[in-house]
Amino acid sequence: MKLNILHAIAKHLNDFTFVSRARRIEDNTLEIMFDKSQSYFFTMTRGHSIVYKAPSQRPLKGYNAPFDTLLHSLLSGSRLLQVEVMNNDRILRFTLAPKSSYKDKIVYLQLEFTGKNTNAILIDDNEVTIEALRHIDADSSFRVIRPGMELLAIPPRESSYTPPLSTEESQPITDIDGYLEEIFAKRQAHKLQELKKQKCATVAKKIKKFEQLLNKLPNKEKLAEQSKQFQNDANLILSNLYQIKPYDAKLKTYNYEGEEVTITLPKDTKVNRMPDHYFNLSKRAKSKAKNVHIEQENLSSKKAFYENIYHALERTTLPYELELLVPKRAKSLRKKEKLREGELFWIEDYKVLVGRNSQENQKLLGLAKANDIWMHIRNVPSSHVIIRTDKQNLPDSVIQAAAKLCVDFSVKQAGDYEIDYTKRKFIKVQEGSNVLYNKYKTIRVTKEGIEIRV
């Protein structure tokens, strides 16, 4: 962070009177909302700290560390007394009067944009650390940052040399909000591009995996020929049992067309059981030939499922939606819960299960509890979506996000879709994953070429 920008930010923030909300929205980013409407974001990444202005954002996950609890309790609803740049250094200090205090009490939020020591620290009026985003021990620095420890001041720079200001630094920033909003736009575009690239690569691997599995599937005609050959071999062995010795590895004989053939005999098998070995191989090949189309349909539907995700990822314009489509923690939580059928997602800490084909839709219907919410696109073959409710009323935002998932995972075509949803206890399974239902509600989702919105 450049010093002149921090001075301009401090001057501008002093126009506000109170802090409406303070929270962490990403691992290293704090959102502070002033006067109920203006949100500013402070990214405290070591060596890459920035400040930007944007509409209030939903946290990517829940943050419940002691720092987050105290940040919320001390700053939310507090009066903003002063914002200043400390010692003409890259340190922004907020002086606040907490709402929860029964008497006059002062706390400070100190944001230090100091390279590798970048940090956010809550301090009391005795300059004692209340809590910090990062704790620093005596082994790492002379300046210990731990709860209950006095916070030492950062020593002034020893060098008296002041580098000449660049053109950007020498010119005053007249529209600091516009400047910070531009930083957000650039950051969002870069972040979206990188995140989208990462998520698309993850999904592309899954698509490739199912392509490989499809390519490895045996050919139905070849399996039928193989079954016939095994049966012929079994009959030839059966016809020649009298001349096979227990130690023979091969049988040389003539087939029914009078051609000489050599049949490899199974190892460690009694002579009178050798025909059964080939009869069993014939039955297996015949069964595979009969059912290979089922496996092909299963793999093809899963491949199409991930192709729909990839299609949606390419058109997504918000990092939150990218994280919703391909969440980071879904894999570990799926292992923990041993979900063998379907995909597991989390929306605002509600578990959402999505079927990738008809078989998985059936499985999810069986797993769902009476008060869980079931969701499906009306009049369109689609994924079944189950939202675990634990008998709680679902927020509208969860219903809307789940409806987006249902459309994203089921169709590629742009258009208006109606998604019916109801409790599982109102669903009557007919045949396979076909169901009848009543007492339902409907939500409309419009899927466009560029974005999906509700």
N, C-alpha and C positions, 0 to 999 in steps of 0.2 A: 504494500500500500504506500502510495506517495503521500508525503506530509501535507502538501497543499490540499489534497483531496480530503484528508481527515479534518483539516481546519474548516473546509467548506461544509462537510457533513455535520460537524459539531455546531457550527453556526446555525445551520438549517434546523437541526433537531431541537434546538433551544426554543423554537417557535411552538412546540407542542407542550401540553400541560400534564398529561398522564400517560402511563403505559397500560394498554388494554389487555395485552396478552404477551407472554414470553415463553418460548418453547424451542426445543430442538426438532428440526424437521429432517435433517440428515445427520450422519455421524459427526460431521464437523461444522454444521451450519445451524445458526440460531435465527429464529424469526422473532422480531420485536414489533408489535403493532402499537401504534400511537393513536390516541384520540379516537379509538373504535374503528378506524378506517384505513390508516396508512401503515403498510407493512414494509419494513426494511429487513434485509437479510445480511448476516455477517458470517462469512465462510472462514473459519479459523483453521485452515489447512496449513501445516508448516511449510513455509516457503512459497505458498500459492494462495495467500489470503486475499479476499476481495469483499467489497460491500456492494450490494445492488438493491434495487427497489422493484417490487413486483406485487401482484395480487396475492393475498394469503394463500398458502399452499398446505395441502394435507401431508402430514409426515409419512415417509415411506414405511415406517414401522413404529411400534410403540417404544418410547424411551422412558425408562423408569429408574435410572440411576439416581443416587442421592443428589447429584448436581441438578438433574432435571426436576426433581421434586422441589428443591429449594428455589430454583430459577422461577418455577411457576408460582410458588407460594409467596415469595418475597417481591416479585416484580409485577405480577398480574394485578391490575387495579391500583398500582402505586402511583403517587404523585411524582412527576419528573421535576426535580429542582434545578438541575444543571447538567449540561453536557460539555466537556472540555477536553482539550488535548493536553496531556500531562507533560510538563518539562520540555515542551516543543519537540517531543519525541513521538514515535508512532504508537502512541497509547491513547485510547479513547476511554474516558471515564464518565459513567453515568452516576449522578448523585440522586438517590430516590428515597421517598418516604413510604414505606410499605403500608398497604391498606389494612393489614391484619394487626398492626401494632396498636396497643392500647394507650400508648403515650408516644411522645415525639421520639422517633427513632430514625436513624439514617443508615442506609446500606449503599454500597457502591458495587456497580458492575464494571469491571475493568477489562477491556478488550485490548490485548497486546499483540500488535501486528509486527512482531520482531523476529522475522525469519524462522529459524529452527526452534525458537522458544515461544512461538505464537501460542496464545492461551486466552481463555475466558475465565475470569476469577471473580467470585463473590466475596466482598470484604465488609467487615463491620466498621463502625465509626472509630475503633481503636486500631485500625489497620491490621486486623487479624483476619486471616483467611477463613471464610465460612465453608466454602467448597469451590472446586475448580473443575474445569473440563478435563484437564490433565494434571495429575499429581507429579511432582518432581522431588526426588529424594536428595539427601546430602551427597550421595555417591555420584550424582549426575551434575550437580551445580551447587554453588555456594548459596544460591537463592532457593531455599526450600519452599515448596508450595504444597502444603498439606493443611487440612482442617485443624484449627486451633493454633497454628503457627503464625507468628508475626510476618507480614509480607514486607520484605525488604525492597527498597526502591531500586530500580534499574540504574546502574552507574551511568553517568553521562559519558558520551564518547570522548576518548582520550585525545584523539586527533583534533586539532584546531582547523584543519583544512575543510573548507566547505566547497563541494563540487559546484560548478556553475549550473544554473537551472536550465533545463531544456525549454524549448518554446512552449510546450504544453504546460510545464510546471510554472512558468513565469506568468502565464495569462490567467486571470481570475476566472473561476467557474461561476457563471451567472445563473445557469439553470442546473442546479445540482440534481434535482429529481430526474430531469431528462437525461443527464449524464449517467445516473445510476440505472435508469430503465434501459438505456442502450447497452450497458454492461450485462444486464440480465438477458437481453435479447441475444447477444453474442454468446453468452455462456450457455443459454438454453439450446441454441442451434448446435453448438459444438457437443454439448452433453447428449443431446438427442441423437446426433449422428453416431457418436461412439457407442452409446448404449444400444441403439438400433442395430449397429453392426455386430455387436457382441451377441444380442438376443437372436438375430437372424442366423448367425453362425451356429448357435446351439440347436436351433430348430432344424437347420439344414442337415446337421449330423444325424438327427433322428429320421429325417426323410430318407437320407442315403442308407441308413441302416435297414429300413423297411424295403427299399429298392433291392438291396443285396439279398435280403431274405426271400423276396419274391422271385429273384433270379435263380435262387438255389432250389426253389420248389421243383420236385420231379415232374416230368412230363406225363400226362395221363395215359397217352398211347404207349409210351415206353414202359410204364408200369404194367399195363395190361399185357404187353408182350413178355415182360419179365415174369409175370404171374403164370402165363402159359408155359414158359420155358421151365420154370421150377416144377410145375405139375408134370411135365413130360419127363424131367429128370427123376422125379419121385417114382413115376410108373416104371421107368427103365431099371432103377435100382431094385424096385419091388420084384420085377421080372427076373432079375439076376442075383437074387439073394443067395442062391445055392453055391455060386462061384466066388462070393466075396469072402476074403479072409479077414479076421479081426485087425490084422496089422496093415491091411491095404490102405493106401492113401488115395488111389484113383481107381476108377472102373472104366475099362475099355470095352465097348460093346457097339452094337448097331442100333440106330433109331428105327422108327417105324417106316421110314422111307428107304431103309437099307443103307444109310450112310454111316460110316464109322464115326463114333463120338467118344470123347473122354470126359468123364464126370468126376469132379473133385469130391471125395467123400469127407463128411464132417469128422473132425477129430474128437477123441474121447467119447465116442457114441457107439453103443452096441449095434451090431450089424442089423438086427431086426427092428431097430429104432431109426435107422438111417432114412428110410422113405418118409417117416413122419417129419423129419427135419425139413425136407424139401417141400412137403405138403404145407407145413406151417409157413415157410417162406412164401409160398404161392398165395396163401390166404392173406398174409400181410400185404403183399404187393397189390392184390386185388382190392383189399380194403382201402389202401392209400389211393389207388386209382379212383375209387368211388367217392372218396372224401377230400381229395386234393383241392377241389373247387371251393370247399368250405374254408380251408386255411387260406386259400388265395383271396377270397372275399374278406376274410378277417384282416389279413395284412394290408390289403388294398384300402379298406375303410380307415385303418389307423394311419396309413400314409396320407390319405386324403384329409384326415383330421389335422395333421401337422402342416399340410400344404395350406389349409385354411388359416392356421395360426400365422404362418409365414406371410401370407397375403395380407392379413390384418396388421402385422408388424410393419410392413412396408408403408402402410398408409396411416400409421399412428403418428400423431403430432405432439403427444404429451408423454414425458417420462413416466408418469404415474400409470398410464395405460400400458406402456411397455412392461413395467414391473408386474402389472396385473396379469398380462398374457403369459409371461415367462418369469414367474417369481423365483427369487434366489433360494428361498428356504423350503420350497415345495418338496424337493428331492429328499432332504433329510427328514422332514416331517412325514413324508410318505413311507420311508423305511421304518420310522418309529411306530407308525400306526398299521404297518403291514397291509397297505392297500394294494391288492393285486390286480384289481380291475378298475379302469378309468384313470382320470387325472385328478390330482388334488390341488386346490387353490385356496388362498386365504384372502378374504375381503373384509377389512376392518375387524380382523380377528374372528370372523365367522368362517367355518369350514365349508368349502364348496366342492362338490364332486361332479365331474363331467364324464359322461360316457362317450367313448370314441367310436362305438359301433352298436349294432342291435344287441349283440350278446352282452356287452358291458352295460347297456341301458337296462337290460333285464336284471343283471346282478345288482345294479344300484337301486332298483326298485325293491329288491329283496333286502338290501342293507338299510334302507331308509326307515326312520321311525315315524310313528303316526303323525306327529306335529311338525316334522320336517317339511320344507317347502319343495315341491316338485315343479319343474318349469320345462316348457317345450314350445317350439314355434308352431303356430296353428297352420294346419293344412300343408305342412312342408316336412319331409323326413329330416329329422334333426337330432342332435345330441340331447339326451335327457340331462337336466341339471338338478342336483339335489343340494339344498342349503340346510345344513344342520342348525337347528334353532335352539335346542335345549329348552324348549317350551317358552322362549322369549319372543317378544314382538320384534320383528326385523325393522331396522331403519330403512327408509325409502331408498337411500343411497346404495344399500347393499342389494336391494331388488334390482335397481337400475343397472348396477355394475354386472350383476349376474346375468341379466338379460342381454347385455352387450356380449358377454362371454358366449352365451347360447347362440347368438347370431354369428359371432366371429368364427366359432368352431364348426359351424354347420353349413354356411353358404359363402360363396365368393361373389355372387352377383349383387350389384347395387340394387336398392329398392327399399320399400317400406314393409316391415314385418311385424306381425302381431304375436306376442309371446304370452301364452296363457300360463298362469301359475295358481297353485292351490296346495292345500296340505295333503300329505301322502295318504292320510286316512280316507280322503275323498276319491282316491284313484282305484279303479277296478281293472286289473290286468285281464286282457282278452286272450290274445295269442301272441307268443313271443314278447316283443316290447310294445305291441299295440295295446292301447288302454282306452277306457272310458272314464270321464270325470265330470263332476258338477261342482257347484259352489265356487267357481273360479273367478279370478280377476284377470284383466288383460293389460299389458303395457306395450306401447308401440316403440319400435326402434327403427330409425332410418339409417340405412347403410349406404354411404356415398362412396364415390371413387377416391376421395381424398381423406375423409375422416368418418368416424362413426359417432353419432350423437343420439341421445335419447330425448 
